[in-house]
Amino acid sequence: MNEALTQRRATLPGPGDEIDRYEVVGEIAQGGMAAVYLVRRHDTGGFDRLLAMKVMLPHLAGEPRFVDMFVDEARIASFVHHPNVVQVFDVGTTRDGLPFMVMEYLRGRSLVGLLQRTWLSEPRTLPPAMLYGIFSSVASGLHAAPVATD
């Protein structure tokens, strides 16, 4: 078990928290394995950059197999250079011992948000051309991972 987690209960970051050289701006989403945050990296000369930070959920961070999967995801993604796959720039651990990865931040609507918005309109489906475009882009990005790691 992660030593930092055994010493105290780890917590997810909140707005204004500093993780390494990143300032947490706010939470974007949370899933079954991690939470994703909008973060700001402050660099020399006032150069700020908005990025996305994925932080493993505390209840999973003490499980080596989940930590290994998280680190593998970051490692594999760092090899993939494709327009439909976000780039991973950094990997680390919070003061509480939670693994994190820093990725490019893409502005725009999520697919879930688009589907929810569409469900409120009639007809309750996306146009076929849009669906084909989404599926094609996803398939192209998924294909890039095994090609990059072979």
JOJO-V345543 format. One record per backbone hydrogen bond with DSSP energy under -1.0 kcal/mol. NH is the residue of the N-H (numbers start at 0). CO is the residue of the C=O. Records with the same first field share a line. If there is no record, write none. Layout:
BEGIN
NH = CO ; CO
END
This chain:
BEGIN
5 = 1
6 = 2
7 = 3
15 = 23
16 = 13
18 = 21
21 = 18
22 = 39
23 = 16
24 = 37
25 = 37
27 = 35
28 = 35
30 = 33
34 = 54
35 = 28
36 = 52
37 = 25
38 = 50
39 = 22
40 = 48
41 = 20
42 = 46
48 = 40
50 = 38
51 = 102
52 = 36
53 = 100
54 = 34
55 = 98
56 = 32
59 = 56
60 = 56
62 = 59
66 = 62
67 = 63
68 = 64
69 = 65
70 = 66
71 = 67
72 = 68
73 = 69
74 = 70
75 = 71
76 = 72
77 = 73
78 = 75
84 = 81
88 = 101
89 = 101
91 = 99
93 = 97
96 = 93
99 = 91
100 = 53
101 = 89
102 = 51
103 = 86
113 = 109
114 = 110
115 = 111
116 = 112
117 = 113
118 = 114
120 = 117
124 = 122
130 = 126
131 = 127
132 = 128
133 = 129
134 = 130
135 = 131
136 = 132
137 = 133
138 = 134
139 = 135
140 = 136
141 = 137
142 = 138
143 = 139
146 = 142
147 = 143
148 = 144
149 = 145
END
